[in-house]
Amino acid sequence: MFAQNVSSLFLAGTVPVFVAIILAVAIVVVGAAAFLVGRFLYKKMVAGKVADAEQTIKLMREEAENECRALKKEAILEAKEQDLKLRNEFERESKEKRAELARSEQRLMQKEDVLDKKEDSLLKKADALEQQQKNLVRQEGEIKKMQEKVNHQHDLMVQELEKVAQLTKEEAKKLLTESILDEARHDAAVQVRNIEQEAKDEADATAKKIISLAVQRCASDHASEITVSVVPLPNDDMKARIIGREGRNIRALENATGIELIIDDTPEVVILSGFDPVRREVARLSLEKLIGDGRIHPARIEETVEKVKKELDQQIKENGEAAMFEVGIFGLHPELIKLLGRLKYRTSYGQNVYRHSIEVAQLAGMMASELGLDVNLAKRAGLLHDIGKAVDHEQEGTHIQIGADIAKKYRENANVVNAIMAHHGDVEPKTVEAVLVQAADAISGARPGARRETSTNYVKRLEQLEQIAASFKGVDKSYAIQAGREVRVIVKPEQVDDAQALFLAKDIAKKIEQELEYPGQIKVNVIRETRSVEYAK
């Protein structure tokens, strides 16, 4: 600020130039002196701070050294204490190990004493055994000498016997063996025959008892259907309405149901003809609904048929469930239930297959109960044994094979499948329940009135059975009984013995199989009887 004022005075010309120069020099000198003084003061201050810092560092160093010495002393003391502690533990463990070693050594010494005693005992026993062995060798030599003596005496005895009997040893042995074998065979044959006869008598009695009980306990209704259904009409004018203009109504009904409608001169009746009983039932119900409604035209016919089909499907399912409930089995596949319900509209030789299946299930279950077998398995197999007949008109093959395939498809028990395949004797039954299903099926089919045929075919088959049986040599009389399921053949005893009777039964059965068509199986019973009659006077 002062320099600025001097400069302004100089410029204004109020101060001489010389004075201004002196003033400027003075100002410069004063500034330099002030700078030097300030620098000196700064260095002195810095030196003081450095000295203070060095003093502080020295004090801190001394404190750190003191602290380190203290820590070192503490560490040394701790190390000494730890060393003392470890020494004490080591000495204690050493004492314990020395004590344990002493005890182990004592035990080993005791065991060694025991082993020494045992060794002495074994040596004594070995000496005794050696002595016994020497005695045995000596005795064996004596026995051998005695055996040689006995053999020599036996040979002398045999020679004497051969001289007396005039037979060699081998010849006598052969005769004795043959005699014993013949006697044993005879006794065994008699015993086997007695056992077989007892078993057969007992089995026949038991079987008759079980079957009679089962038949008495089973009370089933039986219905018979044919291949035609008859629908009554309220009046003959209804026939024209059913036929329709140019026959369009009757054609629509036949096309929708697959059933032939026969409208003839029979008053107030329409006949439905068809092989499939389910389709025939659909046609019958549809026609009855159309007649009751009064509106008969192609569109109405198709609508009614579809509605009846749905109702009949539900009815079929209910029929299957009713059969399950009546028999008392559960857990069938829904498709098997439907197929079971379809059997209600299926017949076999006039017998309703639905009722037949229920009856077979009940009979098989009752017989299984009498024998203490699996009742549920017997009922299940009996109920499903003819399940193939529900679709045998739609698939190739016998109802047995179809039924077995259906049962396998819906994961039925292997024993049930075997019973289905074996119920007509096509395969061997693997379980007793399968045999019971066979018997129940035969009982249900052979029961009087269960099945029907035309009288001509029935009589013809019985006559053929009797003719086939009578065509063999030695046959005296033959009778077809039990609705043609058994043929009883009486032979002449002087021409046919017991062994030939067995072969005769097989030959007759084989010829029946070759020449005759029949349902199920036919039993051939050959009877040979010898009577001796005398009168006391």
C-alpha positions as CSV (number, residue, x, y, z in Angstrom):
1,M,0.0,0.0,0.0
2,F,2.9,2.3,0.9
3,A,4.6,1.7,-2.4
4,Q,1.5,2.5,-4.3
5,N,1.2,5.8,-2.5
6,V,4.8,6.8,-3.3
7,S,4.3,5.8,-6.9
8,S,1.2,8.0,-7.1
9,L,3.1,11.0,-5.6
10,F,6.0,10.5,-8.0
11,L,3.7,10.4,-10.9
12,A,1.9,13.5,-9.7
13,G,5.2,15.4,-9.6
14,T,4.8,16.5,-6.0
15,V,8.0,14.6,-4.8
16,P,11.4,15.0,-6.3
17,V,12.8,12.1,-8.2
18,F,15.8,11.5,-6.0
19,V,13.7,11.4,-2.9
20,A,11.5,8.9,-4.6
21,I,14.4,6.7,-5.5
22,I,15.6,6.7,-1.9
23,L,12.2,5.9,-0.6
24,A,11.9,3.0,-3.1
25,V,15.3,1.6,-2.0
26,A,14.3,1.9,1.6
27,I,11.1,0.2,0.9
28,V,13.0,-2.7,-0.8
29,V,15.5,-2.9,2.1
30,V,12.8,-3.0,4.7
31,G,10.9,-5.7,2.7
32,A,14.0,-7.8,2.4
33,A,14.8,-7.5,6.1
34,A,11.2,-8.4,7.0
35,F,11.5,-11.4,4.7
36,L,14.7,-12.6,6.4
37,V,13.3,-12.1,9.8
38,G,10.2,-14.0,9.0
39,R,12.2,-16.8,7.5
40,F,14.4,-17.0,10.6
41,L,11.4,-17.1,12.9
42,Y,9.8,-19.9,10.7
43,K,12.9,-22.0,10.9
44,K,13.2,-21.5,14.6
45,M,9.5,-22.5,15.1
46,V,10.0,-25.6,12.9
47,A,13.1,-26.6,14.8
48,G,11.1,-26.3,18.0
49,K,8.4,-28.5,16.7
50,V,10.8,-31.1,15.4
51,A,12.5,-31.1,18.8
52,D,9.1,-31.6,20.5
53,A,8.3,-34.4,18.1
54,E,11.6,-36.1,18.7
55,Q,11.1,-35.8,22.4
56,T,7.5,-37.3,22.1
57,I,8.8,-40.2,19.9
58,K,11.6,-40.9,22.4
59,L,9.0,-41.0,25.2
60,M,6.7,-43.3,23.2
61,R,9.7,-45.5,22.3
62,E,10.6,-45.8,26.0
63,E,7.0,-46.6,26.9
64,A,6.8,-49.3,24.1
65,E,10.1,-50.8,25.3
66,N,8.9,-50.9,28.8
67,E,5.6,-52.5,27.7
68,C,7.4,-55.0,25.6
69,R,9.6,-56.0,28.5
70,A,6.5,-56.4,30.7
71,L,4.8,-58.5,28.1
72,K,7.9,-60.6,27.6
73,K,8.1,-61.2,31.4
74,E,4.4,-62.2,31.4
75,A,4.9,-64.6,28.4
76,I,7.8,-66.2,30.0
77,L,5.9,-66.7,33.2
78,E,2.9,-68.2,31.3
79,A,5.3,-70.5,29.4
80,K,6.8,-71.6,32.6
81,E,3.4,-72.3,34.1
82,Q,2.3,-74.2,31.0
83,D,5.5,-76.2,31.0
84,L,5.0,-77.1,34.6
85,K,1.4,-78.1,34.0
86,L,2.4,-80.3,31.0
87,R,5.2,-81.9,33.1
88,N,2.7,-82.7,35.8
89,E,0.2,-84.2,33.3
90,F,3.0,-86.2,31.6
91,E,4.2,-87.6,34.9
92,R,0.6,-88.5,35.9
93,E,-0.1,-90.2,32.6
94,S,3.2,-92.0,32.8
95,K,2.4,-93.3,36.2
96,E,-1.0,-94.5,34.9
97,K,0.5,-96.3,31.9
98,R,3.2,-97.9,34.0
99,A,0.4,-99.1,36.3
100,E,-1.6,-100.4,33.4
101,L,1.4,-102.1,32.0
102,A,2.0,-103.7,35.3
103,R,-1.5,-105.0,35.4
104,S,-1.3,-106.3,31.8
105,E,1.9,-108.0,32.6
106,Q,0.3,-109.7,35.6
107,R,-2.6,-110.9,33.5
108,L,-0.3,-112.2,30.8
109,M,1.6,-114.1,33.5
110,Q,-1.6,-115.6,34.8
111,K,-2.7,-116.6,31.3
112,E,0.7,-118.1,30.6
113,D,0.3,-120.2,33.8
114,V,-3.1,-121.4,32.6
115,L,-1.8,-122.2,29.1
116,D,1.1,-124.2,30.7
117,K,-1.5,-126.2,32.7
118,K,-3.6,-126.8,29.6
119,E,-0.6,-127.9,27.7
120,D,0.3,-130.4,30.4
121,S,-3.3,-131.7,30.3
122,L,-3.2,-132.0,26.5
123,L,0.0,-133.8,26.6
124,K,-1.5,-136.3,29.1
125,K,-4.6,-136.7,26.8
126,A,-2.4,-137.2,23.8
127,D,-0.5,-139.9,25.6
128,A,-3.9,-141.5,26.6
129,L,-5.2,-141.3,23.0
130,E,-2.0,-142.8,21.6
131,Q,-2.4,-145.7,24.1
132,Q,-6.1,-146.1,23.0
133,Q,-5.1,-146.1,19.4
134,K,-2.6,-148.8,20.0
135,N,-5.3,-150.8,21.8
136,L,-7.7,-150.2,18.9
137,V,-5.2,-151.4,16.3
138,R,-4.6,-154.5,18.4
139,Q,-8.4,-155.1,18.7
140,E,-8.9,-154.4,15.0
141,G,-6.3,-157.1,14.3
142,E,-8.2,-159.5,16.5
143,I,-11.5,-158.7,15.0
144,K,-10.1,-159.1,11.5
145,K,-8.9,-162.6,12.4
146,M,-12.4,-163.4,13.9
147,Q,-14.1,-162.0,10.7
148,E,-11.9,-164.2,8.5
149,K,-12.8,-167.2,10.7
150,V,-16.6,-166.3,10.5
151,N,-16.4,-165.8,6.7
152,H,-14.7,-169.2,6.3
153,Q,-17.4,-170.8,8.4
154,H,-20.1,-168.9,6.4
155,D,-18.6,-170.1,3.2
156,L,-18.6,-173.7,4.5
157,M,-22.3,-173.3,5.6
158,V,-23.3,-171.9,2.2
159,Q,-21.6,-174.8,0.4
160,E,-23.5,-177.2,2.6
161,L,-26.8,-175.4,2.0
162,E,-26.1,-175.4,-1.8
163,K,-25.5,-179.2,-1.6
164,V,-28.7,-179.7,0.4
165,A,-30.9,-177.4,-1.7
166,Q,-29.2,-178.2,-5.0
167,L,-29.1,-174.5,-5.8
168,T,-26.3,-172.0,-6.2
169,K,-26.1,-168.9,-4.0
170,E,-27.0,-166.6,-6.9
171,E,-30.0,-168.8,-7.9
172,A,-31.3,-168.8,-4.4
173,K,-30.9,-165.1,-4.1
174,K,-32.7,-164.5,-7.3
175,L,-35.6,-166.8,-6.3
176,L,-35.9,-165.1,-2.9
177,T,-35.8,-161.6,-4.5
178,E,-38.5,-162.5,-7.1
179,S,-40.7,-164.0,-4.4
180,I,-40.4,-160.9,-2.2
181,L,-40.9,-158.5,-5.1
182,D,-44.1,-160.4,-6.3
183,E,-45.5,-160.4,-2.8
184,A,-44.7,-156.7,-2.3
185,R,-46.3,-155.8,-5.7
186,H,-49.4,-157.7,-4.8
187,D,-49.7,-156.1,-1.4
188,A,-49.0,-152.7,-2.8
189,A,-51.6,-153.2,-5.6
190,V,-54.2,-154.3,-3.1
191,Q,-53.4,-151.4,-0.8
192,V,-53.4,-148.8,-3.7
193,R,-56.7,-150.2,-4.9
194,N,-58.2,-150.0,-1.5
195,I,-56.9,-146.4,-1.0
196,E,-58.2,-145.3,-4.4
197,Q,-61.6,-146.9,-3.8
198,E,-61.8,-145.3,-0.3
199,A,-60.7,-141.9,-1.7
200,K,-63.2,-142.2,-4.6
201,D,-66.1,-143.1,-2.3
202,E,-65.3,-140.4,0.1
203,A,-64.8,-137.8,-2.7
204,D,-68.1,-138.8,-4.4
205,A,-70.0,-138.6,-1.1
206,T,-68.4,-135.2,-0.2
207,A,-69.0,-133.8,-3.8
208,K,-72.6,-134.9,-3.8
209,K,-73.1,-133.4,-0.4
210,I,-71.5,-130.1,-1.3
211,I,-73.3,-129.9,-4.7
212,S,-76.7,-130.7,-3.1
213,L,-76.1,-128.1,-0.4
214,A,-75.1,-125.5,-3.0
215,V,-78.1,-126.2,-5.2
216,Q,-80.5,-126.1,-2.3
217,R,-79.1,-122.7,-1.1
218,C,-79.1,-121.2,-4.6
219,A,-82.5,-119.9,-5.7
220,S,-82.4,-118.0,-9.0
221,D,-85.0,-116.8,-11.4
222,H,-84.6,-117.9,-15.0
223,A,-85.9,-116.3,-18.1
224,S,-85.7,-117.4,-21.7
225,E,-85.4,-115.2,-24.8
226,I,-85.4,-115.9,-28.5
227,T,-84.1,-114.1,-31.6
228,V,-87.4,-112.2,-32.1
229,S,-89.3,-109.7,-30.1
230,V,-93.0,-108.9,-30.4
231,V,-94.3,-105.4,-29.9
232,P,-98.1,-105.1,-29.4
233,L,-100.0,-102.4,-31.3
234,P,-103.1,-100.5,-30.1
235,N,-104.8,-101.1,-33.4
236,D,-104.0,-102.2,-37.0
237,D,-104.0,-98.7,-38.3
238,M,-100.7,-98.1,-36.5
239,K,-99.0,-100.5,-38.9
240,A,-99.5,-98.0,-41.8
241,R,-98.1,-95.2,-39.7
242,I,-95.1,-97.4,-38.8
243,I,-94.5,-98.2,-42.5
244,G,-94.9,-94.5,-43.5
245,R,-95.2,-93.0,-46.9
246,E,-93.4,-95.3,-49.4
247,G,-91.9,-97.2,-46.4
248,R,-89.7,-94.3,-45.3
249,N,-90.5,-94.8,-41.6
250,I,-89.8,-98.5,-41.4
251,R,-86.6,-98.0,-43.4
252,A,-85.5,-95.2,-41.1
253,L,-86.2,-97.4,-38.0
254,E,-84.3,-100.4,-39.6
255,N,-81.3,-98.3,-40.6
256,A,-81.1,-96.7,-37.1
257,T,-81.4,-99.9,-35.1
258,G,-80.0,-102.6,-37.5
259,I,-83.1,-104.8,-36.7
260,E,-85.6,-106.1,-39.3
261,L,-89.3,-105.2,-38.7
262,I,-91.7,-107.8,-39.9
263,I,-95.2,-106.5,-40.4
264,D,-97.6,-109.2,-41.6
265,D,-101.2,-110.2,-41.3
266,T,-100.9,-110.9,-37.6
267,P,-103.4,-108.6,-35.9
268,E,-102.0,-105.8,-33.7
269,V,-98.5,-107.1,-33.6
270,V,-95.1,-106.1,-35.0
271,I,-92.2,-108.6,-35.0
272,L,-88.6,-107.5,-34.5
273,S,-86.0,-109.9,-35.8
274,G,-82.3,-109.7,-35.2
275,F,-79.4,-111.7,-33.8
276,D,-78.0,-108.9,-31.6
277,P,-80.2,-108.8,-28.5
278,V,-79.1,-105.3,-27.5
279,R,-80.0,-103.8,-30.8
280,R,-83.3,-105.7,-30.7
281,E,-84.0,-104.3,-27.3
282,V,-83.2,-100.8,-28.6
283,A,-85.6,-101.3,-31.5
284,R,-88.3,-102.6,-29.2
285,L,-88.1,-99.7,-26.7
286,S,-87.9,-97.1,-29.5
287,L,-90.9,-98.5,-31.3
288,E,-92.9,-98.6,-28.0
289,K,-92.0,-94.9,-27.3
290,L,-92.9,-93.9,-30.9
291,I,-96.2,-95.7,-30.6
292,G,-97.0,-94.1,-27.3
293,D,-96.0,-90.6,-28.6
294,G,-97.9,-91.0,-31.9
295,R,-95.4,-88.8,-33.8
296,I,-93.7,-91.2,-36.3
297,H,-91.4,-89.7,-38.9
298,P,-87.7,-90.3,-39.8
299,A,-86.3,-87.4,-37.7
300,R,-88.3,-88.4,-34.7
301,I,-87.3,-92.0,-35.2
302,E,-83.6,-91.1,-35.2
303,E,-84.0,-88.9,-32.1
304,T,-85.9,-91.5,-30.2
305,V,-83.4,-94.3,-31.1
306,E,-80.4,-92.2,-29.9
307,K,-82.3,-91.4,-26.6
308,V,-83.1,-95.0,-26.1
309,K,-79.5,-96.0,-26.7
310,K,-78.3,-93.7,-24.0
311,E,-81.0,-94.9,-21.6
312,L,-80.1,-98.6,-22.4
313,D,-76.4,-97.9,-21.8
314,Q,-77.3,-96.6,-18.4
315,Q,-79.6,-99.6,-17.8
316,I,-76.8,-102.0,-18.9
317,K,-74.4,-100.4,-16.4
318,E,-77.1,-100.7,-13.6
319,N,-77.6,-104.3,-14.6
320,G,-73.9,-105.0,-14.1
321,E,-73.8,-103.2,-10.8
322,A,-76.9,-105.2,-9.7
323,A,-75.2,-108.5,-10.6
324,M,-72.1,-107.5,-8.5
325,F,-74.3,-106.5,-5.6
326,E,-76.3,-109.7,-5.8
327,V,-73.2,-111.9,-5.9
328,G,-71.4,-109.8,-3.3
329,I,-68.1,-108.9,-5.1
330,F,-66.7,-105.5,-5.7
331,G,-63.9,-103.7,-7.5
332,L,-64.6,-104.8,-11.1
333,H,-63.4,-102.5,-13.9
334,P,-66.2,-100.2,-15.2
335,E,-65.9,-101.7,-18.7
336,L,-66.3,-105.2,-17.2
337,I,-69.4,-104.0,-15.4
338,K,-70.9,-102.8,-18.7
339,L,-70.1,-106.1,-20.5
340,L,-71.6,-107.9,-17.5
341,G,-74.8,-105.9,-17.9
342,R,-74.9,-106.7,-21.7
343,L,-75.2,-110.4,-20.8
344,K,-78.8,-109.7,-19.7
345,Y,-79.7,-109.5,-23.4
346,R,-77.7,-112.6,-24.4
347,T,-79.0,-116.1,-24.4
348,S,-77.3,-119.5,-24.9
349,Y,-79.6,-122.4,-25.8
350,G,-82.5,-120.4,-24.5
351,Q,-80.8,-119.7,-21.1
352,N,-80.3,-116.1,-20.1
353,V,-76.5,-115.7,-19.8
354,Y,-76.8,-112.9,-17.2
355,R,-78.8,-115.1,-14.8
356,H,-76.6,-118.1,-15.7
357,S,-73.5,-116.1,-14.7
358,I,-75.0,-115.0,-11.4
359,E,-76.1,-118.6,-10.7
360,V,-72.7,-120.0,-11.5
361,A,-71.0,-117.4,-9.2
362,Q,-73.4,-118.2,-6.4
363,L,-72.9,-122.0,-6.8
364,A,-69.1,-121.7,-7.0
365,G,-69.0,-119.5,-4.0
366,M,-71.2,-121.8,-1.9
367,M,-69.1,-124.9,-2.8
368,A,-65.9,-122.9,-2.1
369,S,-67.4,-122.0,1.3
370,E,-68.2,-125.7,2.1
371,L,-64.6,-126.6,1.2
372,G,-63.0,-123.7,3.1
373,L,-61.5,-122.1,-0.1
374,D,-61.4,-118.5,-1.4
375,V,-65.1,-117.7,-1.8
376,N,-64.4,-114.2,-3.3
377,L,-62.2,-115.7,-6.0
378,A,-64.7,-118.5,-6.8
379,K,-67.6,-115.9,-7.1
380,R,-65.5,-113.5,-9.2
381,A,-64.4,-116.3,-11.6
382,G,-68.0,-117.7,-11.8
383,L,-69.5,-114.2,-12.6
384,L,-67.0,-113.5,-15.3
385,H,-66.6,-117.0,-16.8
386,D,-69.0,-116.2,-19.8
387,I,-68.0,-112.5,-20.2
388,G,-66.8,-113.2,-23.7
389,K,-70.4,-113.9,-24.8
390,A,-71.1,-110.2,-24.4
391,V,-69.0,-109.5,-27.5
392,D,-68.5,-112.8,-29.2
393,H,-70.8,-111.8,-32.1
394,E,-68.5,-108.8,-32.7
395,Q,-65.1,-110.4,-32.4
396,E,-63.4,-113.4,-34.0
397,G,-62.8,-116.4,-31.7
398,T,-64.5,-118.5,-29.1
399,H,-66.2,-116.9,-26.1
400,I,-63.6,-118.5,-23.9
401,Q,-60.6,-116.9,-25.6
402,I,-62.4,-113.6,-25.9
403,G,-63.4,-113.6,-22.3
404,A,-59.8,-114.5,-21.2
405,D,-58.4,-111.6,-23.3
406,I,-60.9,-109.2,-21.8
407,A,-60.0,-110.3,-18.3
408,K,-56.3,-109.8,-19.0
409,K,-56.9,-106.4,-20.6
410,Y,-58.6,-105.1,-17.5
411,R,-56.0,-106.6,-15.2
412,E,-58.0,-109.4,-13.6
413,N,-56.3,-111.9,-11.3
414,A,-54.4,-114.7,-13.2
415,N,-56.5,-117.3,-11.3
416,V,-59.7,-115.7,-12.6
417,V,-58.3,-115.8,-16.2
418,N,-57.4,-119.5,-15.8
419,A,-60.9,-120.3,-14.5
420,I,-62.4,-118.5,-17.6
421,M,-60.2,-120.5,-20.0
422,A,-60.7,-123.8,-18.1
423,H,-64.5,-123.8,-17.6
424,H,-65.1,-125.9,-20.7
425,G,-61.9,-128.0,-20.3
426,D,-59.9,-126.2,-23.0
427,V,-56.9,-125.9,-20.5
428,E,-56.1,-127.5,-17.3
429,P,-57.4,-125.7,-14.2
430,K,-54.6,-124.5,-11.9
431,T,-56.7,-123.9,-8.8
432,V,-59.5,-125.7,-7.0
433,E,-61.7,-122.6,-7.5
434,A,-61.4,-123.1,-11.3
435,V,-62.6,-126.7,-10.9
436,L,-65.6,-125.4,-8.9
437,V,-66.5,-122.9,-11.7
438,Q,-66.5,-125.9,-14.1
439,A,-68.8,-127.8,-11.8
440,A,-71.1,-124.8,-11.2
441,D,-71.3,-124.1,-15.0
442,A,-72.3,-127.7,-15.6
443,I,-74.9,-127.7,-12.8
444,S,-76.4,-124.5,-14.1
445,G,-76.6,-125.7,-17.7
446,A,-77.7,-129.2,-17.0
447,R,-80.4,-128.3,-14.5
448,P,-83.8,-129.3,-15.9
449,G,-85.5,-126.4,-17.7
450,A,-82.4,-124.2,-17.7
451,R,-81.7,-124.7,-21.4
452,R,-84.0,-125.5,-24.2
453,E,-83.7,-126.7,-27.8
454,T,-86.1,-127.8,-30.4
455,S,-87.5,-131.2,-29.5
456,T,-86.3,-132.6,-32.8
457,N,-82.6,-131.6,-32.3
458,Y,-82.7,-132.7,-28.7
459,V,-84.1,-136.1,-29.4
460,K,-81.8,-136.5,-32.4
461,R,-78.7,-135.8,-30.3
462,L,-79.7,-138.3,-27.6
463,E,-80.3,-141.0,-30.2
464,Q,-76.9,-140.3,-31.8
465,L,-75.2,-140.6,-28.4
466,E,-76.8,-144.0,-27.8
467,Q,-76.0,-145.2,-31.3
468,I,-72.3,-144.2,-31.0
469,A,-72.0,-146.0,-27.7
470,A,-73.8,-149.1,-28.9
471,S,-71.6,-149.4,-32.0
472,F,-68.7,-150.8,-30.0
473,K,-68.2,-154.5,-29.6
474,G,-69.1,-155.9,-26.2
475,V,-71.7,-153.2,-25.4
476,D,-75.0,-154.6,-24.1
477,K,-77.1,-151.4,-23.5
478,S,-76.5,-147.7,-23.6
479,Y,-78.6,-144.8,-22.2
480,A,-78.3,-141.0,-22.7
481,I,-79.2,-139.3,-19.4
482,Q,-79.0,-135.9,-17.7
483,A,-80.2,-134.0,-20.8
484,G,-77.5,-135.5,-23.0
485,R,-74.6,-134.6,-20.7
486,E,-73.9,-138.3,-19.7
487,V,-74.1,-141.5,-21.6
488,R,-74.2,-144.7,-19.5
489,V,-72.9,-147.8,-21.2
490,I,-73.5,-151.3,-19.8
491,V,-71.1,-153.9,-21.2
492,K,-71.1,-157.7,-21.3
493,P,-68.8,-158.9,-18.6
494,E,-67.8,-162.1,-20.4
495,Q,-66.5,-160.1,-23.4
496,V,-65.1,-156.9,-21.7
497,D,-62.8,-157.1,-18.6
498,D,-61.9,-154.2,-16.3
499,A,-58.9,-153.1,-18.3
500,Q,-60.8,-153.2,-21.6
501,A,-63.6,-151.1,-20.0
502,L,-61.2,-148.3,-19.4
503,F,-60.1,-148.2,-23.0
504,L,-63.7,-148.6,-24.2
505,A,-64.7,-145.4,-22.3
506,K,-61.9,-143.5,-23.9
507,D,-62.7,-144.8,-27.4
508,I,-66.4,-143.9,-27.0
509,A,-65.5,-140.4,-25.8
510,K,-63.1,-139.9,-28.7
511,K,-65.8,-141.0,-31.3
512,I,-68.4,-138.7,-29.7
513,E,-65.9,-135.8,-30.0
514,Q,-65.4,-136.6,-33.7
515,E,-68.9,-137.2,-34.8
516,L,-71.2,-135.1,-32.6
517,E,-71.7,-131.4,-31.9
518,Y,-72.8,-130.5,-28.4
519,P,-72.4,-127.8,-25.8
520,G,-70.1,-128.3,-22.8
521,Q,-68.9,-131.8,-22.1
522,I,-70.4,-135.3,-22.1
523,K,-69.5,-137.9,-19.4
524,V,-69.0,-141.5,-20.7
525,N,-69.7,-144.0,-17.9
526,V,-68.9,-147.6,-18.7
527,I,-70.4,-150.2,-16.3
528,R,-69.2,-153.8,-16.0
529,E,-71.0,-156.0,-13.6
530,T,-70.9,-159.7,-12.8
531,R,-73.7,-161.2,-10.7
532,S,-74.0,-164.7,-9.2
533,V,-77.5,-165.6,-8.2
534,E,-78.5,-168.8,-6.3
535,Y,-81.8,-169.7,-4.5
536,A,-82.0,-171.6,-1.2
537,K,-84.9,-174.0,-1.3
